[in-house]
Every structure is written in C-alpha cells, then in structure tokens.
Amino acid sequence: MFQTTKPTSTWALFFNFLGVTYHASVRRVRQTHGNAMVAIGLSIMQSLLFVAAFYFMFNLLGTRTMAIRGDFMLYLLTGIFLYLSHIQAVTAIMRTDGPTSSMMQHAPMNTLVSILSAALSTLYVKTISLLVILFCLHTLVSPIELHDWAGAFMMFLLAWGSGCAVGLILLALKPWAPDVVAILQLVYVRANMIASGKMFVANMMPSFMVSMFDWNPLFHIIDQARGFTFVNYFPHYTNWQYPLYATLVLILLGTLGDFYTRKHASVSWDAKR
C-alpha cells in the first residue's frame, strides 16, 4: 500500500498553495458560465451596455461638452470601467466561501485561497474585457492614444484592489450580521453610482461638491486615471496616494476581522444560524 505524503518544505507548501488558488480561480471564472470564454464575453457585454447607456445619456442631456477635451469614449471608459472593476471586486470578495462553508472541509482549501481566487478571477475577467474593448475601439472606431498607459493601468489595479479591500471588510462582518451587511453592500454600490464621480470632471466641480465626494477613494482613482489618460487634463483636487493608503488600511482591518471571525466560527455559528 502506498502512502501519500504531504509537502513539508516551504517551497512545496507555497507551490501547493498556488496550485489550489489557480484551480479555485478557474472555478470562480466558470461560475457565471461553464465556458470561460462565454463568461468573459458576458463581462464584455455588460461593460459595453454601461458605456452605451451613458453615451446616449450624455448626448441626450447635452452634457457631452462638459467632458474632458479628447476621446469621449476614453472619458467614459475611465469612469465606467473602473467603477465596474471596483464594485465587482467588492461583490466577489463579499460572496466568497466563509469558514463554515462546505468547501472549507477539503484539506487544501481555506478562506485565504477562497479570497485570493475571487480577487484574481475578477481581475482576470476585467483585464481581458478591458483589452478586448480597447482593441475593438482602436481598430474599428478610431486610434486610441493614452498619455501615460502605465499610470492609467495602475489606477485600474488600484480600483480593483480597493474594491477587494472593501469586500474583505464586508466579508469579515457578514457572518455576524448578514442582513445588515447585505444592506450596506447595496447602499455602497448605489451610492458609488454618483459618489465615484464617473459622470463628472472633478476640476469643473464647485468646491462644495468636491468636499462631498473626496472621502471616496474611487473618486480619486477615477480622476487620477483621467489625468494619466488625457494629455491636457491635470487633476487639482485628487491624488492617488490617498486611495492607496486607504486600501492598505482596509486590507489590514479586513484581514484582522477575518482572522477573528474564523477563530470564533466554530464556537458561535451554529447557535446563531
């Protein structure tokens, strides 16, 4: 009889962790549809529907002239796509399997793998969707020029990362008050339809409106992304350091909260549910 051995070295444990995370990420991508390509196609269609809706809304209301001088489609994408990436990261992390899920009964699986797989699957799908949309716009509509593509992509990653951080906070709170957290998540998503500033240009907003929005890291991220995208736009009221620090703090708090939740799950969950 052969006896299976568990990896004991640090590198073996690390690669085993990466393997489990990879397979969990693939499973997350295919949750929308059994075919991964169809799942990515659905994400692209959702993004295009958002862009089309806002394109017609801007033209109908006659507010297109208030946008930044440059490619109007890039102006829409810097707002809508970063908003979608942020919100979908929040939702994906919040809906990951908790410590009492049946998936956690499998030995290699743990909540860290579940969280990382949800985050990476969201990043993978949104990155592919963004590249496909930009390629189609560049080849079918008009050539796309980005002033600083590295800075713009960094803001895309920061929008995704900050969404993961917010989702981690909600995930840690969800087992203690699931109904309250569901309401908070819904309010956060709806509030960011306006508070993210994707429909406004921060430099053109009056100071009293800026003070209403500058608490939101996503507001800073979207405005900074437009600064990196357009050669003639220089953000005056926002910076990228604030959302970066806020993301790191939220990740720290969410990690501590998740650790505390996992520690007390076996003691209190059955009695509460």
C-alpha positions in Angstrom: 0.0 0.0 0.0 1.3 3.4 -1.0 1.1 6.3 1.5 0.7 9.8 0.2 3.0 12.3 1.8 2.2 15.9 2.5 4.6 18.6 1.3 6.7 19.7 4.2 9.2 22.2 2.8 8.4 25.9 2.5 8.6 25.9 -1.3 6.5 22.8 -1.6 3.8 24.3 0.6 4.0 27.5 -1.4 3.6 25.8 -4.8 0.8 23.7 -3.4 -1.0 26.8 -2.3 -0.5 28.4 -5.7 -2.0 25.3 -7.4 -5.1 25.3 -5.2 -5.5 29.0 -5.7 -5.3 28.5 -9.5 -7.9 25.8 -9.6 -10.2 27.8 -7.3 -9.8 30.9 -9.6 -10.7 28.8 -12.6 -13.8 27.6 -10.8 -14.7 31.2 -9.9 -14.4 32.3 -13.5 -16.7 29.5 -14.7 -19.4 30.2 -12.1 -21.1 32.7 -14.4 -21.0 30.1 -17.3 -19.5 26.7 -17.8 -17.4 28.0 -20.7 -14.8 30.5 -19.5 -14.9 32.4 -22.9 -18.6 32.9 -22.6 -18.1 34.2 -19.0 -15.6 36.8 -20.3 -18.0 37.6 -23.2 -20.8 38.3 -20.7 -18.5 40.7 -18.8 -17.6 42.5 -22.1 -21.3 42.8 -23.0 -22.1 44.2 -19.5 -19.3 46.9 -19.9 -20.5 47.8 -23.4 -24.1 48.2 -22.2 -23.0 50.6 -19.5 -20.9 52.6 -21.9 -23.7 52.7 -24.5 -26.2 53.8 -21.8 -24.0 56.6 -20.6 -23.1 57.6 -24.1 -26.7 58.2 -25.1 -27.4 59.8 -21.7 -24.6 62.3 -22.2 -25.8 63.1 -25.7 -29.5 63.3 -24.7 -28.8 65.7 -21.8 -26.4 67.7 -23.8 -23.6 67.4 -21.2 -21.0 65.9 -23.6 -19.3 69.3 -24.0 -18.6 69.3 -20.2 -16.3 66.3 -20.6 -12.5 66.4 -21.0 -11.2 67.6 -24.4 -10.1 64.4 -26.1 -11.5 61.0 -26.9 -15.1 60.9 -25.5 -15.1 57.1 -25.4 -11.9 57.0 -23.3 -13.6 59.5 -20.9 -16.5 57.1 -20.5 -14.2 54.1 -20.1 -12.1 55.7 -17.4 -15.2 56.2 -15.3 -17.4 53.3 -16.1 -14.8 50.5 -16.3 -13.0 51.5 -13.1 -16.4 51.7 -11.3 -17.4 48.2 -12.6 -14.0 46.7 -11.6 -14.3 48.2 -8.1 -17.9 47.2 -7.5 -17.5 43.7 -8.9 -14.4 43.2 -6.8 -16.4 44.2 -3.7 -19.2 41.8 -4.6 -16.8 38.9 -5.5 -14.9 39.1 -2.2 -18.0 39.5 -0.1 -19.6 36.4 -1.6 -16.6 34.1 -1.1 -17.0 30.9 0.9 -16.7 31.6 4.7 -15.1 29.4 7.4 -18.2 27.3 7.8 -18.7 26.6 4.1 -18.7 23.0 2.9 -15.8 23.9 0.6 -13.6 24.5 3.7 -14.0 20.8 4.7 -11.5 19.9 1.9 -8.0 19.9 3.4 -6.1 22.1 0.9 -8.9 24.7 0.9 -9.0 27.6 3.3 -10.5 31.1 3.4 -7.3 32.7 2.1 -7.4 30.6 -1.0 -11.1 31.5 -1.4 -10.5 35.2 -1.1 -7.5 35.2 -3.4 -9.3 33.2 -6.1 -12.2 35.5 -6.0 -9.9 38.5 -6.4 -7.8 37.1 -9.1 -10.7 35.7 -11.1 -12.3 39.2 -11.1 -9.0 40.8 -12.1 -8.5 38.3 -14.9 -12.0 38.8 -16.4 -12.0 42.6 -16.2 -8.5 42.8 -17.6 -9.4 40.6 -20.6 -12.6 42.6 -21.1 -10.7 45.9 -21.0 -8.1 44.8 -23.5 -10.8 43.5 -25.9 -12.8 46.7 -25.7 -9.7 48.9 -26.3 -8.7 46.7 -29.2 -12.1 47.0 -30.8 -12.2 50.8 -30.3 -8.7 51.1 -31.7 -9.3 49.1 -34.8 -13.0 49.7 -35.6 -13.7 53.3 -34.3 -10.6 55.4 -34.0 -6.9 55.0 -32.9 -6.5 55.3 -29.1 -3.7 57.3 -27.6 -3.0 57.2 -23.8 -0.9 59.9 -22.3 0.6 57.5 -19.7 -0.7 54.0 -20.1 1.3 52.7 -17.1 -0.2 55.2 -14.8 -3.7 54.6 -16.2 -3.3 50.8 -15.7 -2.0 51.4 -12.2 -5.3 53.2 -11.4 -7.2 50.3 -12.9 -5.3 47.9 -10.5 -5.9 50.3 -7.6 -9.7 50.4 -8.3 -9.7 46.6 -8.3 -7.5 46.5 -5.1 -9.6 49.0 -3.2 -12.7 47.0 -4.1 -11.1 43.9 -2.8 -10.3 45.7 0.4 -13.9 47.0 0.9 -15.2 43.5 0.1 -12.8 42.0 2.7 -14.3 44.3 5.4 -17.8 43.2 4.5 -16.8 39.6 4.4 -15.4 39.7 7.9 -18.7 41.4 9.1 -21.1 39.2 7.1 -21.3 36.1 9.4 -22.1 38.3 12.4 -24.8 40.4 10.8 -25.6 39.0 7.2 -28.7 41.1 6.7 -27.1 44.3 7.7 -24.0 43.7 5.6 -26.2 42.9 2.5 -27.9 46.3 3.0 -24.5 48.0 3.4 -23.2 46.4 0.2 -26.3 47.5 -1.7 -26.1 51.1 -0.3 -22.4 51.2 -1.2 -22.9 50.1 -4.8 -25.8 52.5 -5.3 -24.0 55.4 -3.7 -21.0 55.0 -5.9 -23.1 55.4 -9.0 -22.9 59.1 -8.1 -20.1 59.4 -5.4 -17.5 57.7 -7.7 -17.5 60.8 -9.9 -17.5 58.8 -13.1 -20.1 61.2 -14.6 -18.3 64.4 -13.6 -14.9 66.1 -14.1 -13.5 66.9 -10.7 -11.7 70.1 -11.9 -15.0 71.5 -13.1 -17.0 70.8 -10.0 -17.6 73.5 -7.4 -15.6 73.2 -4.2 -18.7 72.3 -2.1 -19.4 69.3 -4.3 -15.8 68.2 -4.3 -15.9 68.1 -0.5 -18.9 65.8 -0.7 -17.1 63.3 -2.8 -13.4 63.4 -1.8 -13.9 60.9 1.1 -14.3 58.2 -1.6 -11.1 56.5 -2.8 -12.8 55.6 -6.0 -13.5 59.3 -6.8 -9.7 60.0 -6.5 -8.8 56.9 -8.6 -11.1 57.8 -11.5 -10.0 61.4 -11.6 -6.3 60.4 -11.5 -6.9 57.8 -14.2 -8.2 60.6 -16.4 -5.1 62.6 -15.6 -2.9 59.7 -16.8 -5.1 59.1 -19.8 -5.5 62.6 -21.2 -2.5 64.8 -22.0 -4.5 68.1 -21.4 -6.1 67.1 -18.0 -4.3 67.8 -14.7 -6.2 66.8 -11.6 -6.2 69.5 -8.9 -8.4 68.1 -6.2 -7.4 64.4 -6.1 -4.3 62.2 -5.6 -3.5 58.5 -5.9 -1.7 58.3 -2.5 -5.0 58.6 -0.5 -6.7 55.6 -2.1 -3.5 53.5 -1.9 -3.1 54.2 1.9 -6.9 53.6 2.4 -6.7 50.3 0.6 -3.7 49.1 2.7 -5.5 50.1 5.9 -8.8 48.4 4.9 -6.9 45.2 3.9 -5.2 45.2 7.3 -8.5 45.7 9.1 -10.3 43.1 6.9 -7.6 40.5 7.5 -7.7 41.0 11.3 -11.5 40.8 11.1 -11.4 37.6 9.0 -9.0 36.0 11.4 -11.2 36.9 14.4 -14.2 35.5 12.5 -12.5 32.3 11.7 -11.4 31.9 15.3 -14.9 32.2 16.7 -16.8 30.5 13.8 -16.8 27.0 15.3 -18.0 28.3 18.7 -20.8 30.6 17.8 -22.1 30.0 14.3 -24.4 27.0 14.8 -26.1 28.8 17.7 -26.6 32.0 15.7 -28.0 30.4 12.5 
